[in-house]
Amino acid sequence: MKTYQKFTLITVILGLIIPLLGLFIYFFVNSIIGIPILGLFLGGALLIGILIIAINVAGLVVAFKIKNTKIVGIALIGCGAALFLAVQFLAIPGLILFVIAGILALKEKNPSYNLKERNPEYDSTQEDGVVCLNCQTMNLKNSIFCNKCGQKI
């Protein structure tokens, strides 16, 4: 597990504790009362809790599913900014942790998927590869996206 993934995991775990606890209490109290009267008073807080959960889950998915670390870094910083916009000053710890994870992801070097670098005997004149128009990297014939820059081929 890479460092930025560890930071993201810590951020998401810490960021999910309060909203999930709040949602649990909300639904528990509503089940006891029988009518959703708390929705009149806590409707906005309920929506913000759901938004916080969505932002944290998005950060987790980005950190572990996307391989291009430049995109991951920008997306994690965006998650921190979105969290701050949603919750304001209470989200400063989450903002800081997401920004740190994003910076770590931006500094992380992408593994080189250039076929010539991986295999020095690879002949780029062979017809079994596709050249990316964005970065001129030779990719496998069946590739949909470039293995180096992520651009659609």
Secondary structure, DSSP 8 states (H G I E B T S, - for coil): --HHHHHHHHHHHHHHHHHHHHHHHHHHHHHHHSS-THHHHHHHHHHHHHHHHHHHHHHHHHHHH---HHHHHHHHHHHHHHHHHHHGGGGHHHHHHHHHHHHHHHHS------HHHH-TT--TTSTTEEE-TTT--EEETT-SB-TTT--B-
